[in-house]
Amino acid sequence: QVQLVESGGGLVQAGGSLRLSCAASGLTFSSFTMGWFRQAPGKEREFVSFIRTSSGRKYYGDSVKGRFTISRDNAKNTVYLQMNSLKPEDTAVYYCAATRDYSSASYYDTVYDYWGQGTQVTVSS
């Protein structure tokens, strides 16, 4: 049984930082592209970032580029999202996800096979 468990969300002031973690189990973690998405109230789910497997290549949505950093530790089956210079518009539930996809489709949530339960990030102004 595959499980993705996010942690690290919370309330932070604008300009602050948070580090999200996503611990995976029940899958061959090193074989999966790992992604982060977010969803704010009343809005569609939005791509944040993904990281490839062996190459470790990283991709970011335009709204977080330069402020967020994704990383992974295959030995710990964990993917991280370091979020700096947070803005109120970053407020959302953040989800990690796993996919076997290795194409440009990794930007889209529809190709992800497994999802975590989400962690709330709230940025106050």
C-alpha positions, -999 to +999 in steps of 0.1 A: +000+000+000+015+033-011+015+061+014+027+097+010+026+117+042+033+154+041+044+175+071+058+209+079+029+231+071+018+259+093+012+296+098+040+320+089+043+357+083+049+371+048+086+370+040+091+339+062+101+304+053+088+269+057+101+235+048+076+208+037+085+171+038+068+142+022+077+107+034+068+079+010+063+042+016+051+012-003+067+022-036+102+021-052+108+058-044+139+062-065+118+052-096+093+079-093+092+116-103+080+134-072+059+165-074+043+192-053+010+208-061-011+233-041-048+243-040-062+275-025-098+278-016-120+283-046-091+277-070-079+248-092-050+227-081-018+244-092+016+229-102+044+240-079+074+218-086+087+183-095+120+165-094+132+137-115+146+104-103+182+097-111+190+129-129+175+150-101+164+177-125+140+202-110+112+221-125+091+250-110+060+268-116+064+305-126+048+317-094+074+300-071+105+301-093+134+316-074+117+313-040+110+276-036+135+247-039+126+210-043+150+182-032+148+145-026+167+120-004+162+086-020+178+069+010+151+083+032+123+080+007+115+117+012+110+147-009+112+183+004+100+217-005+119+246+009+098+277+007+114+311+012+101+347+008+066+334+013+037+356+002+000+356+012-008+343-022+012+311-014-016+302+011-030+268+001-031+232+009+001+216-004+001+181-018+030+158-027+025+133-055+043+105-072+043+095-109+061+071-132+058+097-159+091+110-173+078+134-199+067+170-200+033+158-188+048+158-153+035+194-150+000+181-149-017+165-119-035+140-141-004+119-146+003+114-109-005+080-096-003+086-058-011+116-036-006+126+000-034+140+022-021+175+020-006+200+045-020+235+051+003+265+046-010+299+057+009+331+050-002+362+069+003+397+056 
